[in-house]
Amino acid sequence: MDWRLISEERLPGPLSMAFDEVAAETIASGGPATVRLYRWTPSTVSLGYGNDASIVDWDHCADANVDVTRRQTGGGAIYHDSFGDVAYSIIAPKSAFPGDVTESYCELLSPVLAAFDSVGAGVGFASEGSEALWNPICYLRSLDPAHDLVAPDGRKIAGNAQYRTRDAIVQHGSLTFDSDPARRLAPFVDPPLSADAFADRVGELTDIPGVDIDRSTFVDLLETKLVAWADATIGEWTDAERERADDLRERKYDHDRWVRERDDPTA
């Protein structure tokens, strides 16, 4: 199985979600599997597949230049900070990984955990659930030991989600490198908790004792671990993939029918 790494790109949220879908189509057509990193530029709210769009403070997002899109994966909404988050996706043939979702998370998250280990972060899978603070928001739901990663103090530091097509498995995740709790709550309508309560639940890599690393160095390290895990070569999107992604961005991931109503205009 051939793998390629797409090094970290600065992408608008709708276009980044379109590239995940395109990479799954590439696998279906016999092309390579993909590991990729991306930076949400501008900062973006991604709604989970089942989220009600009414939780978004649309006026704030417009004023603060925050994009809004909807993922194909489930879970709660996430504010992805352009600097504070590090995002990745792994798009692979479905037949290459366990059908059991928990087992597949263990395999697919191994390079991510290796990157955390390399900086002495002590990050691991959540050992147990916790009380949900606000279900519409991903990081404030109860912890799921299958796919939530926590810092040594038990605060969530990374969330992950999957969806599967007939031929491919798409897993993407968001790692909190640095966090401004007030900014992470601001895009949502009437959050029932304070910034301090958010900080008590959500950790950040820069706040773990003994960890001293800048964002770009950590991104390089994560890319190195993904390349080693997948035996990937450095690659890039083809012109056809770029054209297809831009088409999906326009007709789906940046379209009100999908974002606000969960109605896929391309279906």
C-alpha angles and dihedrals in degrees: 000000000000119000132190131194119221103201119227112300130190104234138162109252097248092052093048092054089048090056090055089056092046092051089055089051089051090057091049089055093051098264129133129292114249138222112186143171124207140178119221102237112206101021109268143201110221114197118211115243093262100038120123107237090219089083089072120093094221095184092054092048092051093048094045095044093243116155121219125208138153126242126220088228124084129239130082134314120281132200105218111203114213092226104021099053131067112199130194139175132199115198113184143154108285091223091062095065136052118279088223106092096214092051091049091051089055091054097041095046095050095094091047091052089046089057091051090047091052091063094042094249097143092217119165144155116297108263097210144001124270135204114285113243097189120353099206090066119070098217093048097053120098112285117263114210090207098067113357118102121205137195120241090269090058097252117136113256103167137026126197137189140180141205128182134212125193090275108017145052117216118197123176132175143186121218120197108228095165130359141206103187095196091053091048092055098041098082091062132079116252101334107205095225140058129251088253091056089049090052090051089060103035123057133193134215093236090058097056111107113251095018113119113167137124122235098252092051091050091049090051090049093050091049090051091052092048091050092050093046095049098031084233130173123221107265144160140218116276120239089251091053091050091051092048092048092051090050092051091046092055099040099037125004095044095037122106092225091063100033099043103025106025089234111139108221090195096056 
